[in-house]
Amino acid sequence: MNIKLHLFFAFLFLSVLANGQTQIAEVAAMASKHLADKNYTAALQSYNLLLKDDFFNLTKKLSGKEKKDKRKVIATFEFRRANALAYLGKYQEGLKGLEAAELAHPESTLFRFYKAMYKDNFFDNDIDIDAVKKWYKPFQGYANTASLLALAYERRGMYEDALDMYNKALKKDKSPENYYKVAEFTQLLGKEKDAKKLYKKGLAAFPTAPSPENYTFEDIQILHQYKLGETEKGLAIGKRLTEENPMNLRAQKYLAELLFYAKKYEASIAAFETILADNPFSEKAFIFMAKGLHESGQTDKALETLDKLIEEFPNYFAAYTERAAIYKSQGNMKHAEADMEKAKAVIPYHPMFIKDDLSKK
């Protein structure tokens, strides 16, 4: 560890001893900021400090919460620490930490839930749907928990279940993100007209954005404005948001996708390369970069990108389907069919396979 960083955390720990309750909140906020800023080494050190037993024994309250919420606080810190480790190339170490925390707190479903989400977030495609359901049940009155369960369904290709949960989230919270998700999955399930109405309804409800750093409908516009025939407006919004806040990762991602849809492939590829330099676990960035390479005539490089992705993450559904599409465009049906079979082994009930099965009957 850098000696200056070591001395800083030693000083911080002593200051915590002096004023426990206030400093716990401050260190937690600092750790969260480090994670958001991609300063993963500092984030890891902060969460290591937060998880020391001495830390929790300093005060009867934890960041304004009663000590009975200690398990919830620990689970959140363990999950965030694991994420910092994963981004530092230590995924397995992060997983072991979450597994140890789960064993230490078998009475809480939250630890199992975070372990499931961590594995899925980093392409260890073994999402524990039962864990997510058990965690969701006592909190089903909240929109964010419905969204988390929807996300678990989404990542398993269970789109009808995902749409049902996103609809429940939208009823609780008429947010831009929930409008977008309901519209997206309505479209994925083949209801194009209904989806377009939802996009327009969302845009009408949120015509302007209060802040580029938050979940705003302007962020959503960047990705889906092209569906309403206003590509240049979407590109302008994306450029403005990224200039105002270069750390707005959502804006970066949506702008890069919109560049692809606008057939500005070189700019799109460059944008996704930047995203992947910061976040090597951005699954859509890999896929869109491969798509852009293929569309710009760099098919061999596109296949090479997907080959590397599959080698590292063999349970990644979209990598197989995208590679199959490229093989099919080359007339290489043998390889295309083999990849589709591999994709089906990962998510057997994906809508594309259900449609194929119905068409064969």
BALUMVEX-163551 format. One record per residue (C-alpha): x, y, z. Coordinates in steps of 0.001 Angstrom, whole numbers, padded with zeros to 6 digits, always signed. Example, Ala and Ser with C-alpha at 12.3 -4.5 7.8 and 13.67 -1.06 7.14 Angstrom:
% BALUMVEX-163551
+012300-004500+007800 +013670-001060+007140 
% end
This chain:
% BALUMVEX-163551
+000000+000000+000000 +001143+003548-000708 +002692+004888+002544 +000774+008178+002304 -002506+006311+001906 -001600+004096+004864 -000866+007118+007075 -004073+008793+005950 -006208+005835+007011 -004337+005531+010318 -005111+009180+011025 -008706+008672+009917 -009165+005732+012280 -007903+007796+015202 -010277+010622+014313 -013107+008096+014219 -012245+006997+017741 -012537+010606+018819 -015935+011248+017273 -017525+007966+016247 -021025+008755+015084 -020141+011748+012911 -017076+010128+011398 -018875+006889+010490 -021245+008861+008306 -018369+010853+006817 -016228+007800+006040 -019228+005996+004527 -019922+008998+002281 -016244+009206+001360 -016095+005486+000534 -019160+005781-001698 -017611+008755-003502 -014344+006878-004051 -016298+004029-005621 -018274+006400-007872 -015032+008163-008871 -013430+004778-009720 -010759+005313-007066 -011062+001646-006179 -007951+001340-003966 -009127+004179-001720 -012686+002786-001749 -011402-000633-000664 -009407+000871+002196 -012410+002908+003320 -014713-000125+003366 -012075-002195+005166 -012056+000495+007852 -015853+000666+007987 -016078-003092+008520 -013734-003188+011527 -015548-004341+014692 -014200-001324+016583 -016033+000908+014169 -019475-000408+015055 -018815-000442+018778 -018086+003273+018921 -021694+004383+019034 -025233+003120+019505 -026195+004644+016183 -024833+003950+012711 -025171+006884+010313 -028460+007835+011946 -029812+004264+012075 -030385+002236+015217 -027877-000491+015953 -030506-003138+015169 -029872-002202+011496 -026241-003248+011828 -026678-006272+009540 -028104-004107+006775 -025202-001671+007068 -022626-004486+007089 -024221-006175+004065 -024121-002958+002063 -020506-002280+002981 -019501-005889+002179 -021184-005650-001233 -019467-002360-002073 -016106-003631-000849 -016510-006689-003082 -017235-004423-006047 -014056-002438-005382 -012083-005702-005295 -013647-006887-008568 -012664-003675-010343 -009135-004142-009006 -009069-007556-010704 -009817-009527-007523 -013301-010861-008255 -012813-014161-006395 -011539-012377-003288 -014672-010212-003310 -016864-013289-003682 -015147-015035-000767 -015790-011999+001412 -019491-012041+000584 -019703-015794+001170 -018026-015419+004569 -020441-012606+005495 -023400-014776+004465 -022179-017611+006688 -021685-015195+009574 -025256-013863+009223 -027459-016818+008139 -030494-015148+009724 -030477-012366+007101 -031537-012882+003459 -029789-009656+002459 -026306-011228+002391 -027463-013999+000056 -029160-011386-002129 -026016-009257-002432 -023922-012327-003243 -026354-013242-006024 -026327-009745-007500 -022530-009507-007249 -022059-012740-009185 -024465-011624-011878 -023016-008107-012098 -019646-009596-013020 -020903-012214-015512 -020687-015169-013132 -024047-016151-014587 -025483-017972-011615 -028119-015501-010443 -029957-016841-007435 -033552-015858-008280 -034846-017483-005089 -032540-015290-003003 -033799-012185-004764 -037456-013208-004322 -037011-013859-000599 -035316-010529-000131 -037970-008722-002205 -041040-010151-000455 -040932-008119+002804 -040032-004950+000881 -042459-005249-002048 -044067-001920-001196 -040973-000112-002462 -040325+000704-006133 -036561+000148-005913 -036934-003429-004666 -039335-004217-007537 -036731-002818-009928 -034008-005016-008431 -036102-008143-008844 -036942-007050-012391 -033230-006688-013087 -032595-010246-011891 -035306-011518-014256 -033925-009367-017081 -030456-010852-016743 -031899-014348-017021 -033877-013498-020168 -037185-013803-018265 -038608-010730-019998 -042295-011216-019164 -041476-011482-015465 -039152-008482-015781 -041891-006407-017446 -044364-007355-014708 -041950-006169-012007 -041035-002964-013869 -044770-002210-014172 -045068-002613-010399 -042115-000275-009933 -043721+002288-012260 -046977+002220-010256 -045002+003067-007121 -042680+005585-008741 -043480+007464-011975 -039791+008021-012625 -038135+008429-016034 -036126+005250-015543 -039238+003192-014789 -041082+004605-017808 -038093+003713-019937 -037809+000152-018603 -041519-000608-019080 -041343+000772-022641 -038150-001163-023393 -039551-004520-022306 -042916-003873-023934 -040972-003427-027157 -038805-006509-026573 -041980-008565-026256 -043126-007389-029683 -045594-004629-028745 -044002-001850-030778 -046992+000531-030839 -047579+000286-027090 -043861+000821-026466 -043771+003955-028597 -046723+005405-026663 -044862+004761-023419 -041707+006466-024687 -043741+009503-025715 -045645+009514-022427 -042385+009469-020510 -040907+012244-022617 -044033+014356-022099 -043882+013778-018327 -040195+014746-018105 -039406+017277-020861 -036353+018694-019084 -033784+017393-016657 -033086+019013-013281 -029509+017739-013019 -027183+015812-015340 -025724+013877-012391 -029028+012225-011447 -031417+009740-013029 -033019+012146-015476 -035200+011751-018494 -032674+013630-020573 -030319+010701-019984 -033012+008359-021287 -033624+010627-024271 -030035+010140-025379 -030661+006453-025965 -034236+006536-027229 -034720+009917-028856 -033850+008324-032210 -037057+006290-031977 -038930+009582-032149 -036901+010776-035151 -034808+013347-033286 -031322+011849-033480 -029459+015146-033717 -031283+016484-030648 -030344+013345-028736 -026694+013680-029772 -026686+017327-028694 -028133+016399-025276 -025541+013655-024853 -022667+015942-025778 -023878+018635-023360 -024325+016206-020460 -020885+014643-020893 -019248+018074-021171 -021016+019304-018021 -020082+016184-016094 -017423+013855-017599 -018169+011381-014770 -021788+010950-015905 -021344+007310-016910 -024990+006934-017892 -024701+009818-020337 -021467+008360-021768 -023130+005010-022351 -026313+006358-023927 -024385+008777-026130 -022121+005975-027379 -025176+003825-028185 -026883+006672-029991 -023744+007260-032074 -023989+003618-033142 -027672+003938-034082 -026834+007140-036002 -024300+005028-037978 -021403+007119-036719 -019443+003927-036156 -015912+005292-035679 -017100+007767-033023 -019184+005046-031386 -016277+002573-031253 -014016+005230-029715 -016687+006071-027122 -017094+002423-026120 -013334+001953-025893 -013264+004817-023383 -016090+003214-021384 -014351-000174-021331 -011086+001409-020184 -012965+002573-017077 -015298-000394-016702 -014119-003717-018183 -017361-005321-016957 -019665-003201-019142 -021383-005956-021109 -023273-003662-023489 -020100-001764-024314 -018460-004982-025545 -021484-005905-027628 -021984-002476-029177 -018270-002176-029935 -018393-005534-031747 -021514-004399-033629 -019806-001150-034634 -016690-002967-035812 -018789-005360-037890 -020909-002580-039430 -017783-000574-040307 -016280-003544-042151 -013910-004689-039408 -015566-008090-039067 -012446-010004-038056 -011800-007533-035239 -015456-007793-034186 -015188-011590-033941 -011901-011253-032074 -013584-008928-029545 -016400-011428-028968 -013997-014379-028803 -012103-012682-025966 -015344-011796-024211 -016617-015381-024365 -013256-016780-023278 -013369-014685-020118 -017140-014889-019516 -018397-018202-020990 -021915-017712-019596 -022573-014417-021353 -025717-014864-023470 -025497-011756-025712 -021905-012519-026757 -023020-015807-028328 -026053-014345-030098 -024034-011426-031501 -021263-013718-032714 -023902-015991-034252 -025366-013000-036124 -021941-012122-037555 -021298-015720-038591 -024725-015831-040240 -023970-012642-042212 -020847-014399-043522 -022841-017467-044544 -021111-019568-041890 -024283-021308-040701 -022456-024125-038912 -020731-021728-036495 -023854-019551-036203 -026039-022500-035185 -023408-023738-032721 -023348-020322-031014 -027137-020181-030836 -027146-023572-029126 -024611-022262-026598 -026787-019203-026010 -029819-021426-025483 -027912-023443-022891 -027336-020219-020941 -030923-018860-021138 -033225-021597-022510 -036437-019572-022138 -035321-016415-023883 -038111-014900-026072 -036108-015445-029283 -036073-019203-028698 -039766-019301-027799 -040594-017526-031087 -038413-019967-033024 -040068-022956-031353 -043540-021607-032184 -042609-020965-035825 -041449-024583-036210 -044795-026008-035047 
% end
